[in-house]
Amino acid sequence: MFLNRAVIASLIMIVVFSAVSTSFAETVDTQTTITPINSSIGIEKTIVPFHTPKENKLPWGFVEGKIANPVEGHPVIIQIYKDGEAIHFAQTNVNKDGSYEYKFRVRDVTNDIVTKVFDGDYTVKIFKVVYLDKSSTFA
């Protein structure tokens, strides 16, 4: 799961980011930064790679996580890019326990016609509004 620094990334059945061993995207390249908005809250941005293999047969993906210190009333913003170009933007609410989830279609089959909504390598940016750790200093 997500503990404010790491996002686990996988794609299975209806999973893009989840703790599952059949992983198409790894957390090795995960980057997280926090930009203060004021003295008590900031925007935490996590960047993770996402890969959909050519042989993918699974229809759904999702982004999920848990925020240790969420600011109530602020949704999670999800942005997906391919080669630097914006592909998909979304937002989802944060539950009272700090968890969030957003589902999206990665493959569609209609009238026996397969459409790959996502195919190849992507960058996913996840933005969360969090309370700042008072012991941290920001440049």
N, C-alpha and C positions, 0 to 999 in steps of 0.2 A: 504494500500500500504506500501511501504518500505521507512522509513525515517532514514536510516543509523544506526539504532539500533534494529529495530524490523522487523521480517519477518512474515507475516501472512500465515498460512499454512492450506490448505483445499484441498479436492479432490472431484470435481464434474465434470460432463461431460468431459471437457478437462482442468480441473484445479487441480493442486496440491497445489500451493501457491497463494492464492487470497483471497480477503475479501468477503467471502460468509458464511452464517450462518450454512450450513450443513458441519461441519468440522470433518475430521477424524484425523487431527493432530492439536495440539494447540500451540500457541506461548509461553505458560507458561515456557517451557523448552529451549527457545531460548537463545543461548550464542553468544556474539559478542566480538571479540578481534581485536586489531590493532597492527601490528608489523611493526615498521618503516623500510623502505628500505634505506632511507637517511634522510636529514633534512627536506625535503618537501613532500615526498610521503611515503605511507606505504601500506601494504596488510591488508585489513579488512576481517576477517574470521567470518562467521556466521554459527552456527550449529543449525539445527532444526530437530525435529523428523518428521517422515513421516510414516503413517500407511495406508495400503490397507486392507480393511476388506474382509473376505472370500466370502461374498455375493456380492462383487463389480461386477457390470455389465458395468462399464464405460471403454472405450477403451484408453483414453489418459489422460496424466497428464502434467502439465507444472510448471516450476519454473519461477516466474516473480518478478520484484521489480523495485525500482527506487533508484539510488545513488545520494545523495545530492551534492557530491563533487568528481565526477569521473575524473580520469586522462585519457585524450584522447588517443586512440590507444591501450588500454589495455582491452582485453575481460574479461568477467566474467567466472570463472571456476567453474563447478558444479561437485561434487563427491558424489556418493550415496553408502552407506555401509550397509551390513546386518551382524550382529554379528561380527563387526570389519573387515569383508572381503569386499574388493572392488567389487562392482557389476556393476557400470556404471559411466563413466567419460564423460564430455562434456564441450564445451565452446560455448559462444554466445557473439555477439557484443553488445556494449552499444550504444544506440541511442543518438542523440545530446541533448535530454532532460534528459539524465541520466537513462532512463528506459531500461530494458532488459527483454527477455523472451526466454525460451527454452522449446520446446514440446517434449514429449517422450511417447512411447507406454507402457501402464501398463497391457493391456489385449488384446489378439488377438483371433479372430475366423476365421479359414480358413477351408473350407469344413466341417462345423459343428463341428470342433474340437477346443475346447477352451484351450488356453494356457495363463496361468497367468504369465506374465513377472515379475510382482511385486506382492507379496502376504505376508502380515504380517507387521512387524515393521522394519524400516530403519532409518539410520541417514544420513542427507543431510548436506554436507559442501559446502558453497558458498564463493568463494574468489573473492574480488574486489580490484583493485588498486585505492587508494583514496589520495587526498591531505590531509596532516596532519593539524590539528587545531593547530596553533602556540601557543595557550595558554595552550595546554596539555603537560604533561610530561609523558614519558614512561620509564619503568624500564628496 
